[in-house]
Amino acid sequence: MKFTLIICTYKRPQPIIDLLESVKVQRNYPDEILIIDGSPDDKTKLVLEQKNYTGLIYYKVSPEDRGLTRQRNFGISKIHPDSEVVFFLDDDTILEETYFTEILKTYKEYPNALGVGGYITNEVEWQKVGKDYKVRQNDFSYDGWVRKEAGRFIWRKFCFLDADKPPGFFPEFSHGRSISFLPPSGKTYRVEQLMGGVSSFKVSVFNTLKFSTFFEGYGLYEDADFTLRLSKLGELYVNTNAGLGHFHDSSGRPNQYQYGKMVVRNGWYVWRVKFPRPSFKAIVKWHLITLILTGIRFVNVFTTSKRKEAFTEALGRTVGWFKLFFNAPKQI
């Protein structure tokens, strides 16, 4: 299958080189690599000019095309007509050498797949357990594997607000479990949402759908919005053998206050696009979980070393929540 790799970047010249070095040693190499650079400076362009990567095409976008979703849509418009699959990767990821091979294999095994996601290997520690293993209160168990339960879900369980869907699926009250709650089992799992920075899609889907321009700049949750809409049209999968590392680079990220507002506002938008008319019970659950998560960030002011970041994010979440009552996002 002919395939294109699109990397949208913003002020990360060194991480993108690290990523491209891991692309260079892939068993299956992209037919073209499109770099869509939204940086206000030329540092990324200059560092790429010092390298020689086969099939690389560099685009510097204008300010009106800057931002993750706009850059992705720009990149889609530049894909070669013969390309069958397009990969999107965050510019601060590093691939295992079989990443593309495993994803392409999934498309052959599941011909109806419209999208296939990779699997981040360096963020969560899992343990394979036997049938006799007794799951502890602070454990999360799935498909014969166990990981430490995330603190926010411990509180949600205590309040009877745990997710009622498997990882990768979206409850009616939103706030589900992400792909990171799928274990490194080597299996391929059916899902209805993918992480955009480790995703791939059949090029044909973009004849019908585009990434929403509601998500400005950093574009938090744009991937959930797009893949939830796409899952209504066909099948999506995550191949846990398609491994890569995600090394969160702080450059190019919004401040914690803006991030906190986006968590709530963008989260509300994705929820209401998926469920335009949720039940009263789902509405109450969404608001309760949002307030619990905000409260946890306020508590983090006293329990973590990054006190300023915790406080400003919690403040942003609070402001974002209050604004929903008189200035909720208009659905696009």
N, C-alpha and C positions, 0 to 999 in steps of 0.2 A: 504494500500500500504506500503510495506517495504521501508524504506528510510534511507539514510546515510547523515550525516552532516560532511562537510569538512571545517575546519578552518585553513587557512594558516596564520602563524603569524611570526613576526620578532621583537624581543626585546620589547615585550609588556606583561610582566608577569601579571600585575594587571588587565589591561583591559580584558584579556582573561578569568580570573576568574570571573569578573563581568558578562561577556557574558554567561559563563557556568552556573552561578547561575540562570540566566533568562531561560536557556534551561531546567534546572532541574524542573521547575514548569510548564512546558508546558502541555497542555491537551493531545497532542500527542507527545510522546518522541521518539527520533531517535533510530533506531535499532543498529546503531553504530555511534560513533563520532570519526573522524580521525583528530588529531592535527598534522599538518605538520609544523614543526618548522625550520625556516632558521636562527635563531639567532646564532651568533658566540659564545655566552656564554651559560651557563646551567641554567640561572635564571628561565626561563619558565618551564623547566623540573622539577626543584626543587620545585617550587610552586605547580605544578600539583601533585607531589608525596605526598603532604600534604593533598590532597583532595581525595574524592572517588566518581567519577561520573560513573554511570552505562554505560557500553558499550564503554568507552573511550579507544582509542588506540593512543599512542604517537609515532611519528616518528621524528627523528632528521636527516635532510637531509645534504648531503655533499655539499661543496661549489659549485660544478658543477650543483647541483639541486636547488640552492638558487635563489630566485626571485619569484615574484607572479605567473607568468604563468608556470614556471617550477615546482613550488611547487604544483600548481593545477593539472598539468598533472601527477605528482608523486602520489598525493592523489587519482586521478581517477584510477590509476593502482592498488590501494589497496582496492577498493570497493568490498564488499562481492558480490558473484555472484547472490544472491537472491534479491539484492536491486533493486528497480524499479525507484526510484527518488533520485537524489543527490542534497543537498542544499549546497550553498556556502555562508558564512557569513564573513564579515570583523570582525577582532578581537576587534574592538572598537565599536561594536553595542550591544544593549540590547533589547531583544524581549518582546513584549506584549504576554500574556499567550496563545493566540489563533493563534499565527503566523503560526506554522506548520499546524494546523487544517484548517485554511483558504486557505493556498496554496494547500493542498491536496484536499480540496473541489473543487478548481478551475480545477484541473486535471480531476475530475469526471464530472464536468459541461461541460468541453471542452475536450472531449477525444482526439481530434487531436492536442492538445497543446504539443509542444516540450519543452517549457520552461515557467515558471511563476515567476514573480518578486514580491517582497514585497514592502512596502510603508513606506518611512521615514517620521515620524510625527513631528519631533522636529526642522526642519530647516526653514520652511516657514509658515507664518501666513496667513490663508485663511479666507474669509468671504462669507457666503452664501447670495445671493442677489435675489431679486424678479425680475420679468420681467420689472418693471418700473425703475429699477436702471440705471442711466446714467453712462456709463463707462468713467472715466476721462483719461486724457492723460497719466498719470503715473500709470494706472491700467493695469493689464492683466486679461482678463475675459475668462473663459472656463467652459462650461457645468453648468451654473448657479452659478458659484463661482468666486470670485475676489481676487487677491493678488496684492501686490505692484510690479510693473514692475521692473525687474532687470535693473540696470543702463546701462549695456552694450547694452541692447535691446532698451532702449530709444534713445541712439546714433544711433543704427542701423536703427531704424524707421525713424529718422531724415534724414538719408542718403539713404532711400529707400532700405535698405538691411535686412529687417526683414525676419525671417524664413517663408517659404511658405508651410509648412507642419504642421500637428498637433503634439503636444508633443509626443516624443517617435518614431518619424519617421525622416528619414534622407533626407534633400534636396539634389539636385544635386550639390549644391555649399557647402555642408556640413554645419556646424555651425547651427544646428537645435536647437529646444527646448528640453531639457532633461525631464526625468520622473518627476522631481520636479515641472514641470509646469502642471501636472495632479492634480486635486483637490481631497481633502479627501471626496469624494462623497459617498463612500461605494460601488461604482461600480467596475466592472472589465473591463479594457480597452485593446483592441487589440493594439499591438505595434510591432516595428521591431527591437528594441534594449532594453536591460535591463542593470541595474546597477549590475556589477559583485558581489559586496559585499553584495547584498541582493537578490540573484538569486537562482533559482532551475531549474533543467533540468531532463528530462527522461534519465536514464543511457544509454539507447540504442543509443542516439545521438552521444556518444563518440566512437561508432564503425565507425563513418564516419568523425567526426571532433575532433580536439584538439585545445587547446589554443596556439596561435602563440608564438614561441620563439623569434620573432622579439622584443617583449617587454621585456626588461631587467630590473632587479631590481624591482623598485616600480611599473612598469607595467601600467603607465597611459594610459587609453583608450583601454586596452586589452579587456575589457568587451564589448565595442562597436564593436570592430573588430570581436569577436567571435559571438556575437548575430546577427550582421548584416549578417554574412555568414550563420548562422543557419536559419535566417528568410526566406532565399531563399528556404529552404527545408520544412518549416512548420510554424505553428502558434505560436506566443508568446503573453503573456498577463501580465498585472500588476493588482493585486488584491489590491485595496486601503483599504480593511479591514484587510489585513495582515500587521499590524503595528509594527514598531520597531523604536528605537531611534539610531541615529548615533552621537557618541560623539568623534569628531575628535581628536585623540591622536597624539601629535606632534612627539613622539618618533618613530624612524624607517622611517621618511619621508626624502626625499632628500632636499638639500638646495634650496633656491628660484631660484638661477641661473639655476641649472640643471632642476628644475621643469619648468621654462619658456621655455627652449630649448625643453623639452619633449612635452609641450603643442602644439608647432608648428610642430615639426618633427613627433611625433606620430599622431597628428591630420591629417597631410598631408598623412601619410601612410594609415590610416583608410579610408580617403576620396577616395584615389586612388584604394584601394582594392574594395570598393563599386562601384566606377565609374572609371574604368580604362581609359576611353576616354571621359572625361567631355567636354561639349560644351565650346566654347571660352567665352561665357557670364558667365558660371559657374566658369571658371578659374579666370576671372577678379573679380568676386564677392568674391571668396575664398580669394584672396590676399588682396582685399580692407578691408574685415572684419578682417583678421589677423592683418593688419596694424592699424586699428581702435582700436582693443582690446589691441594691444601693446601700442598705444598712451594713452589709458585710464590708463594703469598701470604706465606710466611715469607721468601722471597728478596726480596719487595717491601719488606720492612722496611729493606733497604739500598739499594734502587734507586728508591724514590719518596719524595716529600716528606711523604706522609701515613703516617709510620712507625707511629704508635700504632694507626691504623685497620687497617693491614695486619696488625700483630701480633695484635691482639685478634680479628680475623676468622679468622686462621689458627688461633689457639688455640680459638676456637669450633668450627671445622671438625674439629680434632683431637679435642676432647671429644665432639662429635657422632658421630664415627666410632667411637670406643671404646665409646660407649654402645650402639651397634647390636648388640654381641655379647652383651649381657646384658639389654637393654631395648629391643628393636626395636619400632617402631610396630605396633600391631595393625591389621590391614586392616579397613576399614569397608565 
